[in-house]
């Protein structure tokens, strides 16, 4: 059976010189790291630090590394680490008792499924409204933990622009009127050109698509704000922007139409075979 430990992921330094805290899962001499922040619904806590703020697990700690007392909020963060390690061990015990062969992908899915259930429960207790700013913050945190610093910088830039435009917007408020107003504001108030507007709009499109994939919308908005509507909203607006030359149109595994959702494209719409729509 696999072994698990809470460690500092020192092979991948983040932009601010810190390292992410992760679960190191080892099975058959192969190890994978699951950044703990990617398992949390609450992204307000930053489970990352410098090496001098981290205490590696000793033999008696059973794999539980900890933040040192010099780390701000160490008690609360250490409690989360202990909980996540316990949840991981519980999943392994279930695999063993039910005779389930260990699989890295299934294990990570089972860990995340627990957090999805918590998120759904919390949403049902609330009004179901989710802030666009909060959603951006969460996506930026995930990208930083994955070491995708450049993309995280783009997300942060768009987040700050949206905050200047309308700081209190909710995901459920995004409709064609909002998109048109945002495009008009960037063009006429900020003086942005087509290329800049296109980049910002497509980043917003990607965030909305991810929110749909993550089921962050209250069920009551399901029919009104479904996948097809968002595809139509962005499709209508983005088609109004002039396309670039075909020479810079590239397809990427992360770019395209998937599950009926119009994902982040280049600055033109492409069909699956790469032709213009």
ZAZA-463029 format. One record per residue: x, y, z of N, C-alpha, C, O in turn; residue in three letters. Coordinates in steps of 0.02 Angstrom, whole numbers, plus 50000, padded with zeros to 5 digits. Layout:
// ZAZA-463029
XYZXYZXYZXYZALA/...
***
This chain:
// ZAZA-463029
500424994050000500005000050000500445006350000501035006050019UNK/500155011749979500525018049973500695020950042500375019350092UNK/501195025350043501365029150103501265036550088501325038750031UNK/501115040350140500955047450131501335051550183501425049450240UNK/501555057450162501885062150208501725069250187501615070650128UNK/501705073750236501615080850222502305084050218502685083850267UNK/502465086850161503145089350149503125096250117502605098550094UNK/503705099350115503795105550078504055103750009504565100250003UNK/503725106049957503905104349889504485108749866504385113649829UNK/505085106949888505665111349878505965111149807506395115249791UNK/505735106649765506005106349697505685111449651505895112349594UNK/505185114949676504835119849634504705126149675504225126549712UNK/505145131049667505085137349705504565141849672504545142449611UNK/504155144949714503655149649690503965156449677504545157649693UNK/503575160949648503835167449627504105171649685504555175749675UNK/503835170749745504045174749802504575171249844504705173349901UNK/504875165949818505405162549854505155157349904505555154449940UNK/504505156249906504215151249951504115144649914504195144149854UNK/503935139549953503795132949925503105130649949502905132250005UNK/502755127049907502095124649925502135118549970502595114449965UNK/501655117950016501595112050058501175106950020500665108649992UNK/501405100750020501065095649980501035088950016501425087650062UNK/500575084749994500565077850014501025074049965500915074249905UNK/501525070649992501945066449950501675059349955501695056250008UNK/501425056849900501135050149898501615045449861501795046749804UNK/501815040149895502305035549866502005028549860501725025849908UNK/502065025649800501805018849789502265015449738502395018149684UNK/502495009449755502935005649711503535009849688503725009849630UNK/503835013449735504435017549724504315023649679504785026949658UNK/503695025049664503525031049626503175035949672502745034049712UNK/503365042349667503075047449710502735052849669502965054749615UNK/502175055249695501835060949666501665065849722501575063949779UNK/501635072249703501495077549752500815080549737500655082249680UNK/500405081249789499755084449783499775090749826499775090249888UNK/499805096549796499835102849833499195103549875498645103149848UNK/499275104549939498705104349985498215110049971497605109149979UNK/498455115849949497995121249934497505119449878496955122249875UNK/497695114849834497245112849780496685108249807496215106749770UNK/496745106149869496235101849900495755105749943495285102949971UNK/495865112349949495465116349995494955120649958495095123249904UNK/494365121349988493875126049961494015133149985493865137949951UNK/494315133750044494485140250072495195142050052495675139050076UNK/495265146850006495925148749981496215154750018496705157749995UNK/495915156650075496175162450112496835160750147497235165250160UNK/496935154450163497555152350195498065150350142497905146650096UNK/498665152850149499195151350102499655146050132500085147650173UNK/499555139850113499955134450141500605133750102500705129050063UNK/501045138550113501705138650081502155142850125501925147150162UNK/502805141650121503265145350165503975144550139504105141050090UNK/504435147750174505155146950160505415141050200505105138750248UNK/505985138550180506245132450211506375133350286506295128650325UNK/506575139450306506715140550377506075140850420506115140550481UNK/505495141250387504865141350423504535134450426503965133850449UNK/504885129450403504595122750397504995117650439505605117750440UNK/504625113350473504935107950514504755101250482504185098950488UNK/505235097950449505095091450418504885086350471505065086850529UNK/504505081450449504265076150494504845071950519505305070250481UNK/504825070250583505305065550611504965058750618504375058050603UNK/505335053750640505075046950643504425046450682503955042950663UNK/504395049950739503805049550782503215053650756502665053250785UNK/503305057450703502775061750677502325058150627501815060950605UNK/502505052150607502105048250559501975052050494501425051750467UNK/502485055550471502425058850406502135065850408502045068950356UNK/502005068450467501685075050473502215080550481502445081750536UNK/502395083850425502805089750430502385095650454501775095450449UNK/502715100750481502335106250511502665113050497503255113450482UNK/502245118150503502505125050503502815126450571502555124250622UNK/503375129950572503675131950635503295137750666502875140850633UNK/503435139250728503085144550763503225151450733502855156150745UNK/503755152050695503915158450663503445159950604503435165550579UNK/503065154950583502605155950527501945158750553501655155950599UNK/501715164150523501095167350545500495162650534500395160050479UNK/500105161650587499525157250583499715149850583499345145650557UNK/500285148250613500535141350611500055136350643499995130750619UNK/499715138350697499265133650731498685131550686498545125550679UNK/498365136350656497795134950612498015130850551497685126150531UNK/498575132850522498825129350463499045122250479498915117650440UNK/499365121250536499575114550556498965110050568498995104050555UNK/498425112950594497815109050604497545106450538497295100850533UNK/497585110750486497355108750420497785103050393497535098250364UNK/498445103750402498895098550377498755091850411498755086650379UNK/498635092050476498485085950513497835082750488497785076650481UNK/497335087050475496685084550451496765081350382496485075950370UNK/497125084550337497205081950270497595075350270497435070750231UNK/498095074850313498465068650317498015063050344498055057350320UNK/497605064650393497135059650420496635057450367496475051450363UNK/496385062150328495915060350274496235055850223495925051050199UNK/496865057250207497225053150158497315046050184497225041250147UNK/497495045450248497585038750277496925034950280496905028850272UNK/496385038650292495725035450295495545032450227495255027050223UNK/495705036050174495565033550106495975027250093495725022450064UNK/496605027250114497035021350104496765015350143496785009750118UNK/496525016550203496245011050243495625008250209495505002150210UNK/495225012550178494625010150142494835005950082494535000750069UNK/495335008250046495585004249989495784997250012495624992249980UNK/496134997050069496394990650094495824986050116495824980050101UNK/495334988850152494784984850178494324982350122494024976950128UNK/494264986250069493824984350013494194980949956493894979249905UNK/494844979949966495234976549914495324980549850495354977649796UNK/495354987149856495424991549798496154992849783496534994949827UNK/496364991449722497064992649703497205000149702496785004049679UNK/497795002049727497955009149730498085011949661498405008849619UNK/497815017949649497925021649587498005028949604497585031749640UNK/498535032149580498675039149597498095043749579497895047949618UNK/497835042949519497305047349495496675046549536496365051449556UNK/496495040249550495895038949590495975041649661495505044249690UNK/496575040949688496705043349756496615050849760496285053349806UNK/496895054549713496815061849713496095063849702495855068649733UNK/495745060149659495035061549648494635060649711494195064649727UNK/494775055349749494415054049812494555059449863494115061449901UNK/495175061949865495335067449910494945073749893494675077049937UNK/494915075349829494575081449807493815080749812493465085749822UNK/493565074649805492845073749809492575075649877492015078249883UNK/492965074549928492755076449996492685084050001492205086450031UNK/493155087849972493115095049974492535097649932492215102649951UNK/492385094349876491815096449835491165095649873490715099849867UNK/491125090349913490525089349953490445094850006489895097150019UNK/491015096850035491005102250085490785108850052490385112450080UNK/491055110249993490875116349957490135116549941489815121749949UNK/489865110849918489155110549901488725111849963488225115349960UNK/488935109050020488565110050082488575117350103488055119950123UNK/489155120550098489215127550117488805132050071488505136950093UNK/488795130350007488415134349959487675133849973487315138849967UNK/487435127949990486735127050004486515130950066485935132950072UNK/486985132150111486825135950171486815143450157486505147250194UNK/487145145450105487185152550088486685154250034486235150350020UNK/486755160050005486305162249952486475159249885486105159949837UNK/487045155949881487255153149818487665158049776487915156249723UNK/487735164249800488105169349763488855168449773489085167449830UNK/489235168949720489955168349723490265174349689490095176049632UNK/490725177649723491045183649697491535181849641491905177049647UNK/491525185849588492005184849534492715186149560493185182549540UNK/492805191149603493465192549631493725186649673494305184849667UNK/493285183749714493495178049754493685172049710494155168449725UNK/493305171149657493455165649611494125166649577494515161949568UNK/494275172849558494925174449528495485173049578495995170049561UNK/495385175149640495895174049692496045166649700496625164649707UNK/495525162549699495625155349706496005152549646496445148349655UNK/495825154649586496165152149526496905154249525497345150349505UNK/497045160449547497735162849550498145158649599498715156849586UNK/497835157249656498175153249707498365146349680498925143949690UNK/497905143249645498025136549617498585136749566499025132449566UNK/498575141849523499095142549472499785143549503500285140749481UNK/499815147649556500445148849590500705142449622501305141049620UNK/500255138649653500465132449685500715127449633501135123249648UNK/500455127849572500675123549518501315126049485501585122749440UNK/501555131849506502155134749477502045138149411502535139749376UNK/501425139449392501265142749328501235150249340500705153349335UNK/501815153049355501855159949378501645164949324501295169749339UNK/501845163749262501665168349208500915168849198500655174349191UNK/500575163149196499855163149187499505166249247499005169749240UNK/499775164949307499485167949368499535175549364499085179049388UNK/500085178149335500155185349328499625188349282499375193849296UNK/499455184749228498925187149184498255187249220497875192049214UNK/498105182049258497485181749297497445187549346496925190749353UNK/498005188949379498015194449428497895201149393497535205349419UNK/498195202049335498105208249298497375209349279497115214849287UNK/497055204049254496345204649235495915205549297495425209349295UNK/496085202249352495705203049414495715210349437495195212949457UNK/496295213549434496345220549456495955225149410495655230049433UNK/495955223649345495565227749298494825227149312494455232049313UNK/494595220949324493895219849340493695223149406493135225549413UNK/494165223349453494025226549517493915234049508493505236949542UNK/494295237049462494195244149447493535245349411493205250449422UNK/493355240749369492735241449330492125240449374491705244949381UNK/492055234649404491495233049449491755228249502491785222249490UNK/491925230849561492245226649612491785221549645492025216549672UNK/491125222649643490665218449680490245213949636489695212049654UNK/490505212249577490115208149530490105200849553490605198349580UNK/489545197449542489485190349558489515186349493489375188949439UNK/489705180049499489725175749439489055175649403489025175749342UNK/488525175449442487855174949412487635181349378487125181449343UNK/488015186849389487835193249358488135194149289487965198949254UNK/488565189649269488905190549205488445188549148488265182649140UNK/488255193449108487825192349051488075196548993488595199748999UNK/487715196748939487945200348880488005207748893488445211048866UNK/487565210548935487605217648951488245219148989488575224248976UNK/488425214849037489045215849075489645215449028490095219649032UNK/489665210448985490225209548939490305215448892490855217748880UNK/489755217848866489775223648821490005229848857490385233848830UNK/489775230748919489975236548959490715236248976491065241348974UNK/490955230248992491665229349008492105230848947492615234148953UNK/491895228348889492265229648828492265237048811492785239748791UNK/491695240348818491645247548804492085251548852492435256148831UNK/492085249648916492485253148967493225252448952493595257348957UNK/493445246448935494155245548920494365249648858494905252548857UNK/493925249748809494095253148747494075260748754494525264248731UNK/493565263448787493455270648789493705274048852493905279848849UNK/493705270548908493945273548970494695272348980495065276749003UNK/494915266248964495625264548974496035265448911496655265648913UNK/495705266048854496065267048791496405260748765496885261248728UNK/496155254848786496455248648763496285247248689495765249248664UNK/496745243848656496655241948586496355234948582496265231448632UNK/496195232848520495865226448509496245220548538495945216248570UNK/496895220348528497295214648552497255214048628497155208548654UNK/497335219648663497305219548736496615217448760496545213348806UNK/496095220248729495405218448748495285211048737494975207748779UNK/495525208448681495435201448665495745196948718495445192048739UNK/496355198548740496705194548790496315194648856496235189448888UNK/496085200548876495725201148940495055197448938494865194048986UNK/494705198048882494055194748877494125187248876493715183648905UNK/494635184748844494735177548841494955174748909494795169048925UNK/495315178648947495475176449014494845176049057494755171149094UNK/494415181049052493775180849088493365174849065493045171549106UNK/493375173449001493025167748974493275161249005492875156849023UNK/493925160749013494215154649041494005153849114493855148249136UNK/493995159249151493785158949222493065156749228492895152649271UNK/492635159549185491925157649187491835150349169491455146749201UNK/492195148049117492155140949098492375136449155492075131249167UNK/492905138449191493155134449247492645134349303492545129249335UNK/492315139949315491805140349367491225135649350490935132449395UNK/491045135249286490515130649265490735123449276490365119449302UNK/491355121949256491615115149265491635113249339491515107449357UNK/491795118149382491835116949454491165117049489491115116149550UNK/490625118249450489945118349477489875123549533489585122149585UNK/490125129549520490095134849570489455138949565489355143649603UNK/489015137249519488385140849512487855137449553487815131349557UNK/487435141649585486865139049622486405135549572486295138149517UNK/486125129649590485685126149544485115130349516484885128949460UNK/484885135449552484335139549527484535143549466484105145849429UNK/485185144249454485415147849394485555143149336485735145349282UNK/485475136649349485695131649300485405132649231485775132349181UNK/484745133649225484445134249159484605140949127484715141349067UNK/484615146149168484725152849140485445154049121485595156749068UNK/485905151849165486615153049152486965146449140487425144649177UNK/486765142949089487065136549072487645137349025487835142849006UNK/487925131749005488505131748962488365135048896488765139148873UNK/487805133448864487665136248798487605143748800487825147148753UNK/487315146448853487245153748857487925157048861488045162048826UNK/488375154448902489035157548907489415156948842489795161448824UNK/489325151348808489645150648743489385156048695489775159048659UNK/488735157148696488435162148653488655169148672488805173348629UNK/488685170548738488875177148762489575179048738489665184348708UNK/490055174748751490735176348731490825175848655491205179648625UNK/490475171048625490535170348553490305176448516490625178648468UNK/489745179348538489475185348506489955191148512490075194748463UNK/490235192148571490675197848582491355196948549491615201548518UNK/491645191048557492325190048531492345190048455492855191848425UNK/491795188048423491785188148350491795195348323491945196448265UNK/491625200148366491625207148344492325209948341492445215248312UNK/492815206448372493505208748371493855206048309493745200348290UNK/494275210048278494615207848217495095202148230495465202448279UNK/495105196948187495555191348197496265193048176496365197548135UNK/496755189448202497445190448181497575186548116497105183648088UNK/498185186348094498345182248036498345174948055498445173248113UNK/498235170648006498205163548020498875160848045498905155648077UNK/499415164448032500085162048049500175161248124500595157248146UNK/499805165048165499905164648237499355160648271499325160448332UNK/498925157348232498395153248261498675146348276498855142748230UNK/498715144548340499005138248360498505134448403498145137448442UNK/498485127848395498075123648438498505120848494499095119448484UNK/498205120048552498565117748611498115112748646497505113348642UNK/498395107548681497975102748716497495105848765496955103048779UNK/497665111748793497235114948842496745119748809496355123048844UNK/496755120248743496345125048708495885121448661496105117048623UNK/495255123048662494785119948615494105119148644493955122048696UNK/493675115348611492995114448635492965107748671493115102548643UNK/492765108048734492755102048775492115102148817491965107148849UNK/491755096748817491145096048857490645101548840490265103648883UNK/490645103748779490155108748759490315115748782489915120248771UNK/490885116748813491075123248839491595126448793492085123148775UNK/491485132548773491975136048732492555138148776492505142848815UNK/493115134648769493695136048811494085141948783493915144848732UNK/494615143648821495045149048799495355147448732495675142248723UNK/495255151848683495535150848617496085155948604496265159848649UNK/496365155948544496785161448523496315167148509495745167048534UNK/496505172148471496065177848463495575177048405495325182048379UNK/495435170848385494895169448339494565163048361494855159248400UNK/493955161748336493625155348350493875150248300493945151648241UNK/494015144248325494245138848282493775132948289493495131748343UNK/493685129248236493335122948240493845117748262494435119248270UNK/493615111548273494075106448297494635104848248495165102548269UNK/494525106148184495055104748135495505110748124495945110548081UNK/495405116148162495845121948158495635127148108495985132148099UNK/495065126248076494835131148027494435136648060494215135848117UNK/494335142248026493955147748053493215145948054492965142748008UNK/492865148048107492145147248110491805153048076491195153348074UNK/
***
